[in-house]
């Protein structure tokens, strides 16, 4: 048995060639109490929240701000982590992936005018969290919206 195949490690590495990926996303609230949902081709055009991978040497908040700016043109300020978890081979994602995710609550720094990158994202909508829960969400994003509702109801 090779060192690379201890406890099936080689099989796992073949399933997940990028290893465990660490990603961030943003629950962005506007002044009307609505949150931003985006449609992503990587998630088979289901609704998600903007975000992406943390690059090596990049802090989570830096990655969050960079990804949001790249994908939507928005400048945000992070308030706190709303939820976190992991997804392994989500049925909604376009390729095999094992990721650890952190969903941040964010507020807009200036205006809510969206400029989509039209690469990963192809549509967006501002909705109340309750409306969002009734929409075609990619896996785990409903959990984040529920955490947002809990936070909102607790903090007023």
Secondary structure, 3 states (H helix, E strand, C coil): CCHHHHHHHHHHHHHCCCCEEEEEEEEEECCCCCEEEEEEHHHCCEEECCEEECCCCCCHHHHHHHHHHHHHCCCEEEEEEEEEEEEECCCCCCCCCEEEEEEEEEEECCCCCCCCCCCCEEEEEEECHHHHHCCCECCCHHHHHHHHHHHHHHHC
